[in-house]
């Protein structure tokens, strides 16, 4: 079975479409919960790139969205948010 990396316009549009839901949650985590934006965006980007290279398809990030929305709604501390991502 040959595994090749394929990147097309639909892959790019799917990646940019993620920002419509992930960016507001990420900004909420930075503003409400006090997470470091550099660490948050670096970890989030690294996860997406590594998961995409491993699975060779875009990966759904629904669990991360749920964690982020809950953290913003309840004002979780950064340590609790990082523990919940494990």
SEFIZA-3560 file (N, C-alpha, C; in Angstrom, 3 decimals):
REM SEFIZA-3560
<numar><xx>0.842</xx><yy>-1.169</yy><zz>0.000</zz><atom>N</atom></numar>
<numar><xx>0.000</xx><yy>0.000</yy><zz>0.000</zz><atom>CA</atom></numar>
<numar><xx>0.887</xx><yy>1.232</yy><zz>0.000</zz><atom>C</atom></numar>
<numar><xx>0.735</xx><yy>2.065</yy><zz>-0.995</zz><atom>N</atom></numar>
<numar><xx>1.537</xx><yy>3.273</yy><zz>-1.122</zz><atom>CA</atom></numar>
<numar><xx>0.840</xx><yy>4.433</yy><zz>-0.427</zz><atom>C</atom></numar>
<numar><xx>1.591</xx><yy>5.165</yy><zz>0.373</zz><atom>N</atom></numar>
<numar><xx>1.047</xx><yy>6.338</yy><zz>1.056</zz><atom>CA</atom></numar>
<numar><xx>1.716</xx><yy>7.568</yy><zz>0.481</zz><atom>C</atom></numar>
<numar><xx>0.932</xx><yy>8.452</yy><zz>-0.097</zz><atom>N</atom></numar>
<numar><xx>1.485</xx><yy>9.679</yy><zz>-0.652</zz><atom>CA</atom></numar>
<numar><xx>0.732</xx><yy>10.879</yy><zz>-0.086</zz><atom>C</atom></numar>
<numar><xx>1.440</xx><yy>11.969</yy><zz>0.032</zz><atom>N</atom></numar>
<numar><xx>0.833</xx><yy>13.198</yy><zz>0.532</zz><atom>CA</atom></numar>
<numar><xx>0.194</xx><yy>13.919</yy><zz>-0.638</zz><atom>C</atom></numar>
<numar><xx>-1.067</xx><yy>14.263</yy><zz>-0.472</zz><atom>N</atom></numar>
<numar><xx>-1.835</xx><yy>14.934</yy><zz>-1.520</zz><atom>CA</atom></numar>
<numar><xx>-2.320</xx><yy>16.266</yy><zz>-0.955</zz><atom>C</atom></numar>
<numar><xx>-2.063</xx><yy>17.336</yy><zz>-1.674</zz><atom>N</atom></numar>
<numar><xx>-2.518</xx><yy>18.651</yy><zz>-1.230</zz><atom>CA</atom></numar>
<numar><xx>-3.181</xx><yy>19.345</yy><zz>-2.401</zz><atom>C</atom></numar>
<numar><xx>-4.454</xx><yy>19.696</yy><zz>-2.228</zz><atom>N</atom></numar>
<numar><xx>-5.198</xx><yy>20.335</yy><zz>-3.298</zz><atom>CA</atom></numar>
<numar><xx>-5.912</xx><yy>21.566</yy><zz>-2.746</zz><atom>C</atom></numar>
<numar><xx>-6.632</xx><yy>22.239</yy><zz>-3.617</zz><atom>N</atom></numar>
<numar><xx>-7.377</xx><yy>23.424</yy><zz>-3.206</zz><atom>CA</atom></numar>
<numar><xx>-8.429</xx><yy>23.074</yy><zz>-2.162</zz><atom>C</atom></numar>
<numar><xx>-9.034</xx><yy>21.907</yy><zz>-2.263</zz><atom>N</atom></numar>
<numar><xx>-10.043</xx><yy>21.509</yy><zz>-1.275</zz><atom>CA</atom></numar>
<numar><xx>-9.402</xx><yy>21.272</yy><zz>0.098</zz><atom>C</atom></numar>
<numar><xx>-8.164</xx><yy>20.781</yy><zz>0.122</zz><atom>N</atom></numar>
<numar><xx>-7.451</xx><yy>20.612</yy><zz>1.395</zz><atom>CA</atom></numar>
<numar><xx>-7.193</xx><yy>21.975</yy><zz>2.034</zz><atom>C</atom></numar>
<numar><xx>-6.775</xx><yy>22.936</yy><zz>1.216</zz><atom>N</atom></numar>
<numar><xx>-6.507</xx><yy>24.279</yy><zz>1.707</zz><atom>CA</atom></numar>
<numar><xx>-7.776</xx><yy>24.933</yy><zz>2.236</zz><atom>C</atom></numar>
<numar><xx>-8.877</xx><yy>24.821</yy><zz>1.491</zz><atom>N</atom></numar>
<numar><xx>-10.130</xx><yy>25.431</yy><zz>1.939</zz><atom>CA</atom></numar>
<numar><xx>-10.648</xx><yy>24.772</yy><zz>3.209</zz><atom>C</atom></numar>
<numar><xx>-10.453</xx><yy>23.477</yy><zz>3.349</zz><atom>N</atom></numar>
<numar><xx>-10.851</xx><yy>22.799</yy><zz>4.582</zz><atom>CA</atom></numar>
<numar><xx>-10.028</xx><yy>23.263</yy><zz>5.764</zz><atom>C</atom></numar>
<numar><xx>-8.745</xx><yy>23.474</yy><zz>5.545</zz><atom>N</atom></numar>
<numar><xx>-7.881</xx><yy>23.966</yy><zz>6.609</zz><atom>CA</atom></numar>
<numar><xx>-8.240</xx><yy>25.383</yy><zz>7.027</zz><atom>C</atom></numar>
<numar><xx>-8.568</xx><yy>26.233</yy><zz>6.063</zz><atom>N</atom></numar>
<numar><xx>-8.950</xx><yy>27.607</yy><zz>6.394</zz><atom>CA</atom></numar>
<numar><xx>-10.337</xx><yy>27.663</yy><zz>7.025</zz><atom>C</atom></numar>
<numar><xx>-11.204</xx><yy>26.741</yy><zz>6.651</zz><atom>N</atom></numar>
<numar><xx>-12.539</xx><yy>26.700</yy><zz>7.240</zz><atom>CA</atom></numar>
<numar><xx>-12.519</xx><yy>26.398</yy><zz>8.723</zz><atom>C</atom></numar>
<numar><xx>-11.471</xx><yy>25.731</yy><zz>9.163</zz><atom>N</atom></numar>
<numar><xx>-11.323</xx><yy>25.415</yy><zz>10.581</zz><atom>CA</atom></numar>
<numar><xx>-11.206</xx><yy>26.667</yy><zz>11.425</zz><atom>C</atom></numar>
<numar><xx>-10.629</xx><yy>27.724</yy><zz>10.853</zz><atom>N</atom></numar>
<numar><xx>-10.429</xx><yy>28.943</yy><zz>11.627</zz><atom>CA</atom></numar>
<numar><xx>-11.741</xx><yy>29.603</yy><zz>12.031</zz><atom>C</atom></numar>
<numar><xx>-12.816</xx><yy>29.359</yy><zz>11.312</zz><atom>N</atom></numar>
<numar><xx>-14.106</xx><yy>29.950</yy><zz>11.658</zz><atom>CA</atom></numar>
<numar><xx>-14.624</xx><yy>29.506</yy><zz>13.011</zz><atom>C</atom></numar>
<numar><xx>-14.271</xx><yy>28.311</yy><zz>13.430</zz><atom>N</atom></numar>
<numar><xx>-14.719</xx><yy>27.828</yy><zz>14.739</zz><atom>CA</atom></numar>
<numar><xx>-13.579</xx><yy>27.752</yy><zz>15.746</zz><atom>C</atom></numar>
<numar><xx>-12.384</xx><yy>27.421</yy><zz>15.282</zz><atom>N</atom></numar>
<numar><xx>-11.271</xx><yy>27.242</yy><zz>16.221</zz><atom>CA</atom></numar>
<numar><xx>-10.702</xx><yy>28.571</yy><zz>16.707</zz><atom>C</atom></numar>
<numar><xx>-10.627</xx><yy>29.578</yy><zz>15.841</zz><atom>N</atom></numar>
<numar><xx>-10.027</xx><yy>30.849</yy><zz>16.234</zz><atom>CA</atom></numar>
<numar><xx>-10.809</xx><yy>31.565</yy><zz>17.336</zz><atom>C</atom></numar>
<numar><xx>-12.141</xx><yy>31.666</yy><zz>17.258</zz><atom>N</atom></numar>
<numar><xx>-12.860</xx><yy>32.305</yy><zz>18.369</zz><atom>CA</atom></numar>
<numar><xx>-12.697</xx><yy>31.559</yy><zz>19.696</zz><atom>C</atom></numar>
<numar><xx>-12.681</xx><yy>30.242</yy><zz>19.657</zz><atom>N</atom></numar>
<numar><xx>-12.488</xx><yy>29.479</yy><zz>20.888</zz><atom>CA</atom></numar>
<numar><xx>-11.081</xx><yy>29.695</yy><zz>21.429</zz><atom>C</atom></numar>
<numar><xx>-10.099</xx><yy>29.703</yy><zz>20.538</zz><atom>N</atom></numar>
<numar><xx>-8.714</xx><yy>29.930</yy><zz>20.979</zz><atom>CA</atom></numar>
<numar><xx>-8.552</xx><yy>31.322</yy><zz>21.587</zz><atom>C</atom></numar>
<numar><xx>-9.141</xx><yy>32.317</yy><zz>20.962</zz><atom>N</atom></numar>
<numar><xx>-9.063</xx><yy>33.668</yy><zz>21.522</zz><atom>CA</atom></numar>
<numar><xx>-9.780</xx><yy>33.753</yy><zz>22.864</zz><atom>C</atom></numar>
<numar><xx>-10.882</xx><yy>33.045</yy><zz>22.996</zz><atom>N</atom></numar>
<numar><xx>-11.580</xx><yy>32.998</yy><zz>24.283</zz><atom>CA</atom></numar>
<numar><xx>-10.721</xx><yy>32.361</yy><zz>25.356</zz><atom>C</atom></numar>
<numar><xx>-10.005</xx><yy>31.303</yy><zz>24.998</zz><atom>N</atom></numar>
<numar><xx>-9.113</xx><yy>30.654</yy><zz>25.968</zz><atom>CA</atom></numar>
<numar><xx>-8.001</xx><yy>31.597</yy><zz>26.412</zz><atom>C</atom></numar>
<numar><xx>-7.497</xx><yy>32.383</yy><zz>25.486</zz><atom>N</atom></numar>
<numar><xx>-6.435</xx><yy>33.335</yy><zz>25.830</zz><atom>CA</atom></numar>
<numar><xx>-6.986</xx><yy>34.447</yy><zz>26.717</zz><atom>C</atom></numar>
<numar><xx>-8.145</xx><yy>34.987</yy><zz>26.358</zz><atom>N</atom></numar>
<numar><xx>-8.695</xx><yy>36.124</yy><zz>27.096</zz><atom>CA</atom></numar>
<numar><xx>-9.338</xx><yy>35.740</yy><zz>28.425</zz><atom>C</atom></numar>
<numar><xx>-10.097</xx><yy>34.656</yy><zz>28.454</zz><atom>N</atom></numar>
<numar><xx>-10.831</xx><yy>34.279</yy><zz>29.664</zz><atom>CA</atom></numar>
<numar><xx>-9.987</xx><yy>33.441</yy><zz>30.614</zz><atom>C</atom></numar>
<numar><xx>-9.304</xx><yy>32.441</yy><zz>30.078</zz><atom>N</atom></numar>
<numar><xx>-8.577</xx><yy>31.501</yy><zz>30.931</zz><atom>CA</atom></numar>
<numar><xx>-7.114</xx><yy>31.857</yy><zz>31.118</zz><atom>C</atom></numar>
<numar><xx>-6.610</xx><yy>32.796</yy><zz>30.351</zz><atom>N</atom></numar>
<numar><xx>-5.241</xx><yy>33.232</yy><zz>30.534</zz><atom>CA</atom></numar>
<numar><xx>-4.183</xx><yy>32.307</yy><zz>29.968</zz><atom>C</atom></numar>
<numar><xx>-4.533</xx><yy>31.496</yy><zz>28.972</zz><atom>N</atom></numar>
<numar><xx>-3.526</xx><yy>30.638</yy><zz>28.342</zz><atom>CA</atom></numar>
<numar><xx>-2.544</xx><yy>31.478</yy><zz>27.537</zz><atom>C</atom></numar>
<numar><xx>-1.316</xx><yy>31.012</yy><zz>27.442</zz><atom>N</atom></numar>
<numar><xx>-0.296</xx><yy>31.676</yy><zz>26.649</zz><atom>CA</atom></numar>
<numar><xx>-0.630</xx><yy>31.477</yy><zz>25.169</zz><atom>C</atom></numar>
<numar><xx>-0.838</xx><yy>32.562</yy><zz>24.395</zz><atom>N</atom></numar>
<numar><xx>-1.225</xx><yy>32.392</yy><zz>22.989</zz><atom>CA</atom></numar>
<numar><xx>-0.169</xx><yy>31.690</yy><zz>22.153</zz><atom>C</atom></numar>
<numar><xx>1.099</xx><yy>31.926</yy><zz>22.425</zz><atom>N</atom></numar>
<numar><xx>2.158</xx><yy>31.278</yy><zz>21.653</zz><atom>CA</atom></numar>
<numar><xx>2.105</xx><yy>29.768</yy><zz>21.831</zz><atom>C</atom></numar>
<numar><xx>2.027</xx><yy>29.321</yy><zz>23.058</zz><atom>N</atom></numar>
<numar><xx>1.953</xx><yy>27.884</yy><zz>23.325</zz><atom>CA</atom></numar>
<numar><xx>0.689</xx><yy>27.256</yy><zz>22.770</zz><atom>C</atom></numar>
<numar><xx>-0.422</xx><yy>27.971</yy><zz>22.904</zz><atom>N</atom></numar>
<numar><xx>-1.706</xx><yy>27.444</yy><zz>22.419</zz><atom>CA</atom></numar>
<numar><xx>-1.680</xx><yy>27.236</yy><zz>20.913</zz><atom>C</atom></numar>
<numar><xx>-1.287</xx><yy>28.272</yy><zz>20.164</zz><atom>N</atom></numar>
<numar><xx>-1.298</xx><yy>28.159</yy><zz>18.709</zz><atom>CA</atom></numar>
<numar><xx>-0.202</xx><yy>27.233</yy><zz>18.194</zz><atom>C</atom></numar>
<numar><xx>0.930</xx><yy>27.202</yy><zz>18.868</zz><atom>N</atom></numar>
<numar><xx>2.004</xx><yy>26.293</yy><zz>18.461</zz><atom>CA</atom></numar>
<numar><xx>1.585</xx><yy>24.838</yy><zz>18.655</zz><atom>C</atom></numar>
<numar><xx>1.000</xx><yy>24.525</yy><zz>19.804</zz><atom>N</atom></numar>
<numar><xx>0.550</xx><yy>23.153</yy><zz>20.073</zz><atom>CA</atom></numar>
<numar><xx>-0.590</xx><yy>22.756</yy><zz>19.137</zz><atom>C</atom></numar>
<numar><xx>-1.522</xx><yy>23.659</yy><zz>18.917</zz><atom>N</atom></numar>
<numar><xx>-2.664</xx><yy>23.381</yy><zz>18.043</zz><atom>CA</atom></numar>
<numar><xx>-2.194</xx><yy>23.130</yy><zz>16.609</zz><atom>C</atom></numar>
<numar><xx>-1.308</xx><yy>23.983</yy><zz>16.119</zz><atom>N</atom></numar>
<numar><xx>-0.785</xx><yy>23.813</yy><zz>14.765</zz><atom>CA</atom></numar>
<numar><xx>0.031</xx><yy>22.546</yy><zz>14.611</zz><atom>C</atom></numar>
<numar><xx>0.864</xx><yy>22.256</yy><zz>15.608</zz><atom>N</atom></numar>
<numar><xx>1.681</xx><yy>21.045</yy><zz>15.554</zz><atom>CA</atom></numar>
<numar><xx>0.804</xx><yy>19.800</yy><zz>15.535</zz><atom>C</atom></numar>
<numar><xx>-0.263</xx><yy>19.803</yy><zz>16.343</zz><atom>N</atom></numar>
<numar><xx>-1.188</xx><yy>18.671</yy><zz>16.359</zz><atom>CA</atom></numar>
<numar><xx>-1.811</xx><yy>18.458</yy><zz>14.984</zz><atom>C</atom></numar>
<numar><xx>-2.278</xx><yy>19.543</yy><zz>14.373</zz><atom>N</atom></numar>
<numar><xx>-2.935</xx><yy>19.413</yy><zz>13.070</zz><atom>CA</atom></numar>
<numar><xx>-1.974</xx><yy>18.919</yy><zz>11.995</zz><atom>C</atom></numar>
<numar><xx>-0.757</xx><yy>19.441</yy><zz>11.988</zz><atom>N</atom></numar>
<numar><xx>0.225</xx><yy>19.021</yy><zz>10.980</zz><atom>CA</atom></numar>
<numar><xx>0.621</xx><yy>17.558</yy><zz>11.188</zz><atom>C</atom></numar>
<numar><xx>0.947</xx><yy>17.193</yy><zz>12.413</zz><atom>N</atom></numar>
<numar><xx>1.376</xx><yy>15.815</yy><zz>12.679</zz><atom>CA</atom></numar>
<numar><xx>0.256</xx><yy>14.809</yy><zz>12.430</zz><atom>C</atom></numar>
<numar><xx>-0.957</xx><yy>15.142</yy><zz>12.855</zz><atom>N</atom></numar>
<numar><xx>-2.082</xx><yy>14.239</yy><zz>12.620</zz><atom>CA</atom></numar>
<numar><xx>-2.374</xx><yy>14.111</yy><zz>11.128</zz><atom>C</atom></numar>
<numar><xx>-2.283</xx><yy>15.226</yy><zz>10.393</zz><atom>N</atom></numar>
<numar><xx>-2.500</xx><yy>15.183</yy><zz>8.949</zz><atom>CA</atom></numar>
<numar><xx>-1.457</xx><yy>14.347</yy><zz>8.233</zz><atom>C</atom></numar>
<numar><xx>-0.194</xx><yy>14.458</yy><zz>8.665</zz><atom>N</atom></numar>
<numar><xx>0.861</xx><yy>13.653</yy><zz>8.047</zz><atom>CA</atom></numar>
<numar><xx>0.718</xx><yy>12.177</yy><zz>8.380</zz><atom>C</atom></numar>
<numar><xx>0.267</xx><yy>11.886</yy><zz>9.590</zz><atom>N</atom></numar>
<numar><xx>0.113</xx><yy>10.482</yy><zz>9.990</zz><atom>CA</atom></numar>
<numar><xx>-1.067</xx><yy>9.819</yy><zz>9.278</zz><atom>C</atom></numar>
<numar><xx>-2.231</xx><yy>10.478</yy><zz>9.302</zz><atom>N</atom></numar>
<numar><xx>-3.443</xx><yy>9.887</yy><zz>8.738</zz><atom>CA</atom></numar>
<numar><xx>-3.626</xx><yy>10.186</yy><zz>7.255</zz><atom>C</atom></numar>
<numar><xx>-2.887</xx><yy>11.171</yy><zz>6.731</zz><atom>N</atom></numar>
<numar><xx>-2.974</xx><yy>11.606</yy><zz>5.337</zz><atom>CA</atom></numar>
<numar><xx>-4.352</xx><yy>12.118</yy><zz>4.950</zz><atom>C</atom></numar>
<numar><xx>-5.123</xx><yy>12.539</yy><zz>5.925</zz><atom>N</atom></numar>
<numar><xx>-6.412</xx><yy>13.180</yy><zz>5.693</zz><atom>CA</atom></numar>
<numar><xx>-6.597</xx><yy>14.241</yy><zz>6.767</zz><atom>C</atom></numar>
<numar><xx>-7.450</xx><yy>15.222</yy><zz>6.516</zz><atom>N</atom></numar>
<numar><xx>-7.725</xx><yy>16.204</yy><zz>7.566</zz><atom>CA</atom></numar>
<numar><xx>-8.350</xx><yy>15.516</yy><zz>8.786</zz><atom>C</atom></numar>
<numar><xx>-8.006</xx><yy>15.982</yy><zz>9.947</zz><atom>N</atom></numar>
<numar><xx>-8.480</xx><yy>15.371</yy><zz>11.180</zz><atom>CA</atom></numar>
<numar><xx>-9.503</xx><yy>16.297</yy><zz>11.845</zz><atom>C</atom></numar>
<numar><xx>-10.591</xx><yy>15.740</yy><zz>12.255</zz><atom>N</atom></numar>
<numar><xx>-11.603</xx><yy>16.500</yy><zz>12.974</zz><atom>CA</atom></numar>
<numar><xx>-11.068</xx><yy>16.913</yy><zz>14.341</zz><atom>C</atom></numar>
<numar><xx>-11.348</xx><yy>18.126</yy><zz>14.741</zz><atom>N</atom></numar>
<numar><xx>-10.863</xx><yy>18.618</yy><zz>16.033</zz><atom>CA</atom></numar>
<numar><xx>-12.025</xx><yy>18.884</yy><zz>16.981</zz><atom>C</atom></numar>
<numar><xx>-13.106</xx><yy>18.155</yy><zz>16.807</zz><atom>N</atom></numar>
<numar><xx>-14.281</xx><yy>18.361</yy><zz>17.652</zz><atom>CA</atom></numar>
<numar><xx>-13.985</xx><yy>18.222</yy><zz>19.145</zz><atom>C</atom></numar>
<numar><xx>-13.213</xx><yy>17.242</yy><zz>19.585</zz><atom>N</atom></numar>
<numar><xx>-12.939</xx><yy>17.167</yy><zz>21.032</zz><atom>CA</atom></numar>
<numar><xx>-12.219</xx><yy>18.404</yy><zz>21.559</zz><atom>C</atom></numar>
<numar><xx>-11.309</xx><yy>18.973</yy><zz>20.763</zz><atom>N</atom></numar>
<numar><xx>-10.616</xx><yy>20.183</yy><zz>21.207</zz><atom>CA</atom></numar>
<numar><xx>-11.573</xx><yy>21.363</yy><zz>21.287</zz><atom>C</atom></numar>
<numar><xx>-12.545</xx><yy>21.421</yy><zz>20.383</zz><atom>N</atom></numar>
<numar><xx>-13.526</xx><yy>22.504</yy><zz>20.417</zz><atom>CA</atom></numar>
<numar><xx>-14.388</xx><yy>22.397</yy><zz>21.662</zz><atom>C</atom></numar>
<numar><xx>-14.762</xx><yy>21.192</yy><zz>22.021</zz><atom>N</atom></numar>
<numar><xx>-15.591</xx><yy>20.990</yy><zz>23.214</zz><atom>CA</atom></numar>
<numar><xx>-14.826</xx><yy>21.400</yy><zz>24.474</zz><atom>C</atom></numar>
<numar><xx>-13.580</xx><yy>20.984</yy><zz>24.575</zz><atom>N</atom></numar>
<numar><xx>-12.750</xx><yy>21.357</yy><zz>25.723</zz><atom>CA</atom></numar>
<numar><xx>-12.614</xx><yy>22.872</yy><zz>25.793</zz><atom>C</atom></numar>
<numar><xx>-12.346</xx><yy>23.494</yy><zz>24.655</zz><atom>N</atom></numar>
<numar><xx>-12.183</xx><yy>24.946</yy><zz>24.626</zz><atom>CA</atom></numar>
<numar><xx>-13.445</xx><yy>25.692</yy><zz>24.997</zz><atom>C</atom></numar>
<numar><xx>-14.578</xx><yy>25.265</yy><zz>24.457</zz><atom>N</atom></numar>
<numar><xx>-15.842</xx><yy>25.932</yy><zz>24.775</zz><atom>CA</atom></numar>
<numar><xx>-16.188</xx><yy>25.782</yy><zz>26.254</zz><atom>C</atom></numar>
<numar><xx>-15.969</xx><yy>24.611</yy><zz>26.805</zz><atom>N</atom></numar>
<numar><xx>-16.241</xx><yy>24.387</yy><zz>28.231</zz><atom>CA</atom></numar>
<numar><xx>-15.313</xx><yy>25.244</yy><zz>29.095</zz><atom>C</atom></numar>
<numar><xx>-14.056</xx><yy>25.317</yy><zz>28.703</zz><atom>N</atom></numar>
<numar><xx>-13.089</xx><yy>26.103</yy><zz>29.478</zz><atom>CA</atom></numar>
<numar><xx>-13.449</xx><yy>27.579</yy><zz>29.466</zz><atom>C</atom></numar>
<numar><xx>-13.889</xx><yy>28.092</yy><zz>28.324</zz><atom>N</atom></numar>
<numar><xx>-14.284</xx><yy>29.498</yy><zz>28.244</zz><atom>CA</atom></numar>
<numar><xx>-15.547</xx><yy>29.744</yy><zz>29.056</zz><atom>C</atom></numar>
<numar><xx>-16.515</xx><yy>28.843</yy><zz>28.947</zz><atom>N</atom></numar>
<numar><xx>-17.789</xx><yy>29.026</yy><zz>29.647</zz><atom>CA</atom></numar>
<numar><xx>-17.646</xx><yy>28.963</yy><zz>31.163</zz><atom>C</atom></numar>
<numar><xx>-16.742</xx><yy>28.132</yy><zz>31.647</zz><atom>N</atom></numar>
<numar><xx>-16.603</xx><yy>27.961</yy><zz>33.094</zz><atom>CA</atom></numar>
<numar><xx>-15.399</xx><yy>28.686</yy><zz>33.683</zz><atom>C</atom></numar>
<numar><xx>-14.544</xx><yy>29.254</yy><zz>32.827</zz><atom>N</atom></numar>
<numar><xx>-13.375</xx><yy>29.970</yy><zz>33.304</zz><atom>CA</atom></numar>
<numar><xx>-12.327</xx><yy>29.070</yy><zz>33.944</zz><atom>C</atom></numar>
<numar><xx>-12.100</xx><yy>27.903</yy><zz>33.347</zz><atom>N</atom></numar>
<numar><xx>-11.111</xx><yy>26.975</yy><zz>33.891</zz><atom>CA</atom></numar>
<numar><xx>-9.717</xx><yy>27.605</yy><zz>33.925</zz><atom>C</atom></numar>
<numar><xx>-8.925</xx><yy>27.165</yy><zz>34.866</zz><atom>N</atom></numar>
<numar><xx>-7.533</xx><yy>27.606</yy><zz>34.977</zz><atom>CA</atom></numar>
<numar><xx>-6.699</xx><yy>26.930</yy><zz>33.892</zz><atom>C</atom></numar>
<numar><xx>-5.582</xx><yy>27.544</yy><zz>33.479</zz><atom>N</atom></numar>
<numar><xx>-4.728</xx><yy>26.940</yy><zz>32.430</zz><atom>CA</atom></numar>
<numar><xx>-4.264</xx><yy>25.520</yy><zz>32.765</zz><atom>C</atom></numar>
<numar><xx>-3.955</xx><yy>25.230</yy><zz>34.040</zz><atom>N</atom></numar>
<numar><xx>-3.503</xx><yy>23.876</yy><zz>34.395</zz><atom>CA</atom></numar>
<numar><xx>-4.592</xx><yy>22.839</yy><zz>34.143</zz><atom>C</atom></numar>
<numar><xx>-5.827</xx><yy>23.185</yy><zz>34.441</zz><atom>N</atom></numar>
<numar><xx>-6.948</xx><yy>22.260</yy><zz>34.229</zz><atom>CA</atom></numar>
<numar><xx>-7.197</xx><yy>22.042</yy><zz>32.741</zz><atom>C</atom></numar>
<numar><xx>-7.025</xx><yy>23.087</yy><zz>31.950</zz><atom>N</atom></numar>
<numar><xx>-7.222</xx><yy>22.956</yy><zz>30.507</zz><atom>CA</atom></numar>
<numar><xx>-6.149</xx><yy>22.048</yy><zz>29.916</zz><atom>C</atom></numar>
<numar><xx>-4.899</xx><yy>22.265</yy><zz>30.305</zz><atom>N</atom></numar>
<numar><xx>-3.821</xx><yy>21.418</yy><zz>29.785</zz><atom>CA</atom></numar>
<numar><xx>-3.994</xx><yy>19.968</yy><zz>30.210</zz><atom>C</atom></numar>
<numar><xx>-4.464</xx><yy>19.726</yy><zz>31.429</zz><atom>N</atom></numar>
<numar><xx>-4.693</xx><yy>18.351</yy><zz>31.884</zz><atom>CA</atom></numar>
<numar><xx>-5.818</xx><yy>17.700</yy><zz>31.096</zz><atom>C</atom></numar>
<numar><xx>-6.839</xx><yy>18.458</yy><zz>30.741</zz><atom>N</atom></numar>
<numar><xx>-7.975</xx><yy>17.876</yy><zz>30.026</zz><atom>CA</atom></numar>
<numar><xx>-7.619</xx><yy>17.501</yy><zz>28.589</zz><atom>C</atom></numar>
<numar><xx>-6.589</xx><yy>18.088</yy><zz>28.028</zz><atom>N</atom></numar>
<numar><xx>-6.211</xx><yy>17.750</yy><zz>26.665</zz><atom>CA</atom></numar>
<numar><xx>-5.458</xx><yy>16.425</yy><zz>26.574</zz><atom>C</atom></numar>
<numar><xx>-4.955</xx><yy>15.942</yy><zz>27.702</zz><atom>N</atom></numar>
<numar><xx>-4.245</xx><yy>14.673</yy><zz>27.680</zz><atom>CA</atom></numar>
<numar><xx>-5.227</xx><yy>13.532</yy><zz>27.498</zz><atom>C</atom></numar>
//
